[in-house]
Amino acid sequence: MKPEKAMRLALAQARKASGRTTPNPPVGAIVFKGENVLGRGYTRPAGEDHAEIVALARCRKALGEDSPRGASVAVTLEPCSHTGRTGPCCEALIQAGVAKVIIGHLDPNPEVEGQGIQRLRAAGIEVEVGVLEDECRAQHRGFLSVLEQGRPFVSLKLATSLDGRIATVSGDSRWITGPESRAQVHKMRSRCDAILVGSGTALADDPALTARKGARVVHRPLRLLLDSKLTAPPSLKMIGDPGECWVLCGEEASTQAEQVLLDGGARVLRLPLAADQRVDLVAALKALAQEGLSEIFVEGGGKLAAALLRQGLIDEVSWFVAPVLLGGDGWPALGSLGIEKMSEAMELELCTLRRFGPDLCMQGIVKARKG
């Protein structure tokens, strides 16, 4: 099997782990000989087996204890070389007697950073690095963002009318986009660690923020509510429904309101305020990374979206547009960005354009701004 084909199969496994492995990266692996796949695996939740261990175990279960010997392994990220909650994966590969390991990209974690590859090669195992590297890095983007930027990878979703409105003048927003777009958003939710909304969106829409397929809930990402003064009631679905909710507030927010939320099942994180007396977003994302989150999906409100964009805290934008018009008195998709010249406009790169029913979705990476 060609390395690229093997890595695509490993990536297919990795995508099954997205949103379910934090703080570990969602890695995938396969064990194969020739064109035959002997075992497949993806990283389990924190504290459980990594992708390589799962793939080896499935190979042995199906074909016997010595079946991995002489086989090749494709894995989307360099096998770990240190002992954390689990043992080093490179040692497991060595003990299994595999002949070759194909790796998507190096692990920049200082505890690994090439050491896994060195140990594999020292044991006489052939190693090939950088196969479908861009695709593998995209799969591990949250993990890489925490290591490289000190914060999670942040995706922003907007669903608007053709004239850029998210609600009518009365605040009615259900539904601007069609069922096909909403189904795609649920797929996006299923791949993230957490979904972030502001208190305005939570109070106006009372969303559950689950990932659903039809009527069935397939994933409950962590729900994050940005509520500087703790004004949201515990009766909100994102707090009271099954699943975990964290409320991010200012350091001086009411202790009485905090206790009410704690009694309702939420966790409250107190954070410093910025000059506008709202939660400092840079500090908030840094704190969330320290809590183990690596990929956050933002769904809530034009003001929150604009605040994150102004501070360069959005990495990816997915903008759904429906063929309807709501007019200038509707609610705008974005608050002020403070842009006075076209040369200051925020740009998206690596863009894709897809159709979902009657709607269009443009998705792209926010281009880094000079200075």
C-alpha positions as CSV (number, residue, x, y, z in Angstrom):
1,M,0.0,0.0,0.0
2,K,1.4,3.4,-0.9
3,P,2.1,5.7,2.1
4,E,-0.5,8.3,1.0
5,K,-3.2,5.7,0.8
6,A,-2.3,4.3,4.2
7,M,-2.3,7.8,5.7
8,R,-5.7,8.6,4.3
9,L,-7.1,5.6,6.0
10,A,-5.4,6.7,9.2
11,L,-6.9,10.2,8.8
12,A,-10.3,8.6,8.5
13,Q,-9.8,7.0,11.8
14,A,-8.5,10.2,13.4
15,R,-11.7,12.1,12.4
16,K,-13.7,9.7,14.5
17,A,-11.7,11.0,17.5
18,S,-12.3,14.7,16.9
19,G,-13.8,16.5,19.9
20,R,-13.4,13.5,22.1
21,T,-9.8,13.3,23.2
22,T,-8.9,16.6,24.8
23,P,-6.3,17.4,26.0
24,N,-4.7,14.8,23.7
25,P,-4.8,15.2,19.9
26,P,-7.3,13.2,17.9
27,V,-4.9,10.8,16.2
28,G,-5.6,7.9,13.9
29,A,-3.5,4.8,13.0
30,I,-3.7,1.6,10.9
31,V,-1.6,-1.5,10.8
32,F,-1.2,-3.0,7.4
33,K,0.8,-5.5,5.2
34,G,0.7,-5.0,1.5
35,E,-2.8,-3.9,0.6
36,N,-4.4,-5.6,3.6
37,V,-5.4,-3.5,6.7
38,L,-4.8,-5.7,9.8
39,G,-6.0,-3.2,12.5
40,R,-7.4,0.3,12.8
41,G,-7.6,2.6,15.7
42,Y,-8.1,6.2,17.0
43,T,-7.2,7.9,20.2
44,R,-9.6,7.3,23.1
45,P,-10.6,9.8,25.7
46,A,-7.8,11.1,28.0
47,G,-6.2,8.4,30.1
48,E,-7.2,5.7,27.7
49,D,-5.3,4.1,24.8
50,H,-3.7,6.1,22.0
51,A,-4.4,5.3,18.4
52,E,-1.4,3.1,17.8
53,I,-2.2,0.9,20.8
54,V,-5.8,0.5,19.7
55,A,-4.8,-0.5,16.2
56,L,-2.2,-3.0,17.4
57,A,-4.8,-4.5,19.8
58,R,-7.3,-4.9,17.1
59,C,-4.8,-6.5,14.8
60,R,-3.8,-9.0,17.6
61,K,-7.4,-9.7,18.4
62,A,-8.3,-10.5,14.9
63,L,-5.1,-12.3,13.7
64,G,-3.1,-13.4,16.7
65,E,-0.5,-12.1,19.1
66,D,2.4,-12.0,16.6
67,S,0.4,-10.6,13.7
68,P,1.9,-7.1,13.8
69,R,5.4,-8.4,13.4
70,G,6.9,-7.3,10.1
71,A,3.8,-5.1,9.4
72,S,3.8,-1.3,8.6
73,V,1.9,1.3,10.7
74,A,0.6,4.7,9.4
75,V,-0.1,7.2,12.2
76,T,-1.2,10.8,11.8
77,L,1.2,12.1,14.5
78,E,4.6,11.1,15.7
79,P,4.3,8.3,18.3
80,C,4.8,9.6,21.9
81,S,8.1,8.7,23.6
82,H,7.2,9.6,27.2
83,T,5.1,8.1,30.0
84,G,2.0,10.1,30.9
85,R,-1.3,8.7,31.7
86,T,-0.4,5.9,29.3
87,G,2.9,4.3,28.3
88,P,5.1,5.4,25.3
89,C,3.6,4.4,22.0
90,C,7.0,4.1,20.3
91,E,7.9,1.3,22.7
92,A,4.7,-0.5,22.0
93,L,5.5,-0.4,18.3
94,I,9.1,-1.6,18.9
95,Q,7.8,-4.5,21.1
96,A,5.3,-5.4,18.4
97,G,8.1,-5.9,15.9
98,V,6.7,-3.6,13.2
99,A,9.0,-3.1,10.2
100,K,8.0,0.5,9.2
101,V,6.2,3.5,10.6
102,I,4.7,6.2,8.4
103,I,4.1,9.5,10.2
104,G,2.0,12.5,9.3
105,H,4.1,15.1,11.1
106,L,6.4,15.6,14.0
107,D,5.0,16.2,17.5
108,P,6.1,19.7,18.6
109,N,5.4,18.8,22.3
110,P,8.8,19.3,24.0
111,E,8.3,15.9,25.7
112,V,8.3,14.2,22.3
113,E,9.7,16.5,19.5
114,G,11.5,13.9,17.4
115,Q,12.4,11.5,20.2
116,G,9.8,9.0,19.2
117,I,11.2,8.8,15.7
118,Q,14.8,8.5,17.1
119,R,13.8,5.6,19.3
120,L,12.0,3.8,16.4
121,R,15.0,4.2,14.1
122,A,17.4,3.1,16.9
123,A,15.4,-0.1,17.1
124,G,15.9,-0.7,13.4
125,I,12.4,0.4,12.3
126,E,12.2,2.2,9.0
127,V,10.5,5.6,9.5
128,E,8.9,7.9,6.9
129,V,7.9,11.4,8.0
130,G,5.7,14.1,6.4
131,V,3.2,12.0,4.5
132,L,0.0,14.1,3.9
133,E,1.5,16.5,6.4
134,D,-0.9,19.4,5.7
135,E,-3.9,17.2,6.1
136,C,-2.6,15.7,9.3
137,R,-1.7,19.1,10.8
138,A,-5.2,20.3,10.0
139,Q,-6.6,17.3,11.9
140,H,-4.5,18.2,14.9
141,R,-5.0,21.9,14.7
142,G,-6.3,22.4,18.2
143,F,-3.4,20.5,19.7
144,L,-1.0,22.5,17.7
145,S,-2.6,25.8,18.5
146,V,-2.3,25.2,22.2
147,L,1.4,24.4,21.8
148,E,2.2,27.2,19.4
149,Q,-0.2,30.0,20.4
150,G,-1.0,29.1,24.0
151,R,-4.8,29.0,23.2
152,P,-7.3,26.7,21.6
153,F,-8.0,26.8,17.8
154,V,-11.1,29.0,17.5
155,S,-13.7,28.5,14.7
156,L,-16.5,31.0,14.2
157,K,-19.8,30.0,12.6
158,L,-22.3,32.6,11.3
159,A,-25.6,32.0,9.7
160,T,-27.1,35.1,8.0
161,S,-29.5,36.5,5.4
162,L,-28.1,37.6,2.1
163,D,-27.8,41.1,3.5
164,G,-25.8,40.0,6.6
165,R,-28.4,39.8,9.3
166,I,-28.8,37.2,12.0
167,A,-32.3,38.1,13.1
168,T,-35.3,40.3,12.3
169,V,-35.9,43.6,13.9
170,S,-37.9,41.8,16.7
171,G,-35.0,39.3,17.3
172,D,-36.6,36.3,15.5
173,S,-33.9,34.1,14.0
174,R,-35.4,30.7,13.6
175,W,-34.7,29.7,11.0
176,I,-32.6,31.8,8.6
177,T,-30.8,28.9,7.0
178,G,-32.4,25.7,5.8
179,P,-32.3,22.1,7.3
180,E,-29.3,21.1,5.1
181,S,-27.1,23.9,6.6
182,R,-28.3,23.1,10.1
183,A,-27.3,19.5,9.6
184,Q,-23.8,20.6,8.6
185,V,-23.5,22.8,11.7
186,H,-24.3,19.7,13.8
187,K,-21.5,17.9,12.1
188,M,-19.2,20.8,12.9
189,R,-20.3,20.7,16.6
190,S,-19.6,17.0,16.7
191,R,-15.9,17.6,16.0
192,C,-15.1,20.3,18.6
193,D,-14.2,20.2,22.3
194,A,-16.5,23.0,23.3
195,I,-19.1,25.5,22.0
196,L,-18.9,29.1,23.1
197,V,-21.8,31.6,23.2
198,G,-22.4,34.9,24.9
199,S,-25.1,35.6,27.4
200,G,-27.2,37.6,24.8
201,T,-27.5,34.6,22.5
202,A,-28.1,32.2,25.4
203,L,-31.0,34.4,26.7
204,A,-32.5,35.1,23.3
205,D,-32.3,31.6,21.8
206,D,-31.9,29.2,24.8
207,P,-29.9,26.7,22.7
208,A,-29.0,23.2,23.9
209,L,-25.7,23.2,21.9
210,T,-25.7,19.5,21.4
211,A,-24.6,17.8,18.1
212,R,-27.6,15.9,16.7
213,K,-28.3,13.6,13.8
214,G,-32.0,13.9,13.2
215,A,-33.6,13.7,16.7
216,R,-30.7,11.7,18.1
217,V,-27.9,13.4,20.2
218,V,-24.6,12.1,18.9
219,H,-22.2,14.3,20.9
220,R,-22.4,16.7,23.8
221,P,-19.5,19.1,23.6
222,L,-18.6,21.1,26.6
223,R,-20.8,24.3,26.7
224,L,-19.2,27.6,27.4
225,L,-21.2,30.6,28.4
226,L,-19.5,34.0,28.4
227,D,-21.4,36.0,31.1
228,S,-19.3,38.7,32.7
229,K,-21.8,39.6,35.4
230,L,-23.6,36.2,35.9
231,T,-26.9,37.4,34.6
232,A,-28.0,34.0,33.0
233,P,-30.4,31.8,35.0
234,P,-29.7,28.1,35.7
235,S,-32.9,27.2,33.8
236,L,-31.1,27.6,30.4
237,K,-30.9,24.4,28.4
238,M,-27.1,24.7,28.1
239,I,-26.9,24.6,31.9
240,G,-29.7,22.3,32.9
241,D,-29.7,19.7,30.2
242,P,-27.4,16.6,30.3
243,G,-23.7,17.5,29.6
244,E,-21.3,19.9,31.1
245,C,-21.5,23.7,31.2
246,W,-18.8,26.2,32.2
247,V,-19.8,29.8,32.8
248,L,-17.0,32.4,32.3
249,C,-17.5,35.5,34.4
250,G,-15.6,38.5,35.9
251,E,-13.6,38.2,39.1
252,E,-16.1,40.5,40.9
253,A,-19.3,38.8,39.8
254,S,-21.9,38.1,42.4
255,T,-21.1,35.1,44.7
256,Q,-24.8,34.6,45.2
257,A,-25.4,34.3,41.5
258,E,-22.4,31.9,41.3
259,Q,-23.9,29.6,43.9
260,V,-27.2,29.5,42.1
261,L,-25.4,28.4,38.9
262,L,-23.3,25.8,40.9
263,D,-26.5,24.4,42.3
264,G,-27.8,24.1,38.8
265,G,-24.9,22.0,37.7
266,A,-22.6,24.5,36.1
267,R,-19.0,25.3,36.8
268,V,-18.0,28.9,37.2
269,L,-14.6,30.2,36.0
270,R,-13.7,33.7,37.3
271,L,-11.5,35.7,35.0
272,P,-10.0,39.2,34.8
273,L,-12.0,41.9,33.0
274,A,-10.8,44.0,30.1
275,A,-11.1,47.8,29.9
276,D,-14.7,47.5,28.7
277,Q,-15.6,45.6,31.9
278,R,-16.2,42.4,30.0
279,V,-14.3,39.2,30.4
280,D,-10.8,39.5,29.0
281,L,-11.0,37.2,26.0
282,V,-7.2,36.6,25.7
283,A,-7.1,35.6,29.3
284,A,-10.2,33.4,28.9
285,L,-8.8,31.4,26.0
286,K,-5.5,31.0,27.8
287,A,-7.3,29.7,30.8
288,L,-9.4,27.3,28.7
289,A,-6.2,25.9,27.1
290,Q,-4.8,25.3,30.6
291,E,-8.0,23.5,31.4
292,G,-7.2,21.1,28.5
293,L,-9.4,22.5,25.7
294,S,-7.9,22.6,22.3
295,E,-10.7,23.4,19.8
296,I,-13.6,25.8,20.4
297,F,-16.6,26.5,18.1
298,V,-18.1,30.0,18.5
299,E,-21.8,30.3,17.7
300,G,-23.0,33.2,19.7
301,G,-23.8,36.8,18.7
302,G,-22.5,39.6,16.6
303,K,-20.8,41.4,19.5
304,L,-18.9,38.4,20.7
305,A,-17.8,37.5,17.1
306,A,-16.6,41.0,16.5
307,A,-14.7,41.2,19.8
308,L,-12.9,38.0,19.1
309,L,-12.1,39.1,15.5
310,R,-10.8,42.5,16.7
311,Q,-8.3,40.8,19.0
312,G,-7.1,38.3,16.4
313,L,-8.6,35.3,18.3
314,I,-10.6,33.7,15.4
315,D,-8.7,31.2,13.3
316,E,-11.4,30.0,11.0
317,V,-14.8,31.4,9.8
318,S,-17.7,29.4,8.4
319,W,-20.3,31.8,7.0
320,F,-23.6,30.3,5.9
321,V,-25.7,32.6,3.7
322,A,-29.4,32.0,3.0
323,P,-31.2,33.5,0.0
324,V,-33.4,35.8,2.1
325,L,-33.4,39.6,2.8
326,L,-34.1,41.0,6.3
327,G,-33.2,44.7,5.8
328,G,-31.2,47.3,7.6
329,D,-33.3,47.1,10.8
330,G,-32.4,43.4,11.3
331,W,-29.7,42.4,13.7
332,P,-26.2,42.6,12.1
333,A,-24.0,39.5,12.0
334,L,-21.0,41.4,13.3
335,G,-20.5,44.3,15.7
336,S,-18.0,47.0,15.0
337,L,-14.5,46.0,13.9
338,G,-13.1,49.5,13.8
339,I,-12.1,49.2,10.1
340,E,-11.7,52.6,8.3
341,K,-9.9,51.6,5.1
342,M,-10.2,48.7,2.8
343,S,-6.5,48.0,3.3
344,E,-7.4,47.1,6.9
345,A,-10.1,44.6,6.0
346,M,-9.8,41.2,7.5
347,E,-9.2,38.6,4.8
348,L,-9.9,34.8,4.6
349,E,-7.6,32.5,2.8
350,L,-7.7,28.8,1.7
351,C,-11.4,29.4,1.1
352,T,-13.9,26.8,0.1
353,L,-17.5,27.4,-1.1
354,R,-20.1,24.8,-0.7
355,R,-23.8,24.6,-1.2
356,F,-26.2,23.1,1.4
357,G,-29.8,23.1,0.0
358,P,-30.5,26.7,-1.1
359,D,-27.8,28.1,1.1
360,L,-24.1,28.8,0.5
361,C,-21.2,28.4,3.0
362,M,-17.9,30.1,2.6
363,Q,-15.2,28.7,4.9
364,G,-11.7,30.0,5.3
365,I,-8.8,30.6,7.6
366,V,-8.4,34.2,8.9
367,K,-5.3,35.7,7.3
368,A,-2.8,37.0,9.8
369,R,-2.7,40.8,9.8
370,K,0.6,42.6,9.5
371,G,1.7,44.5,12.5
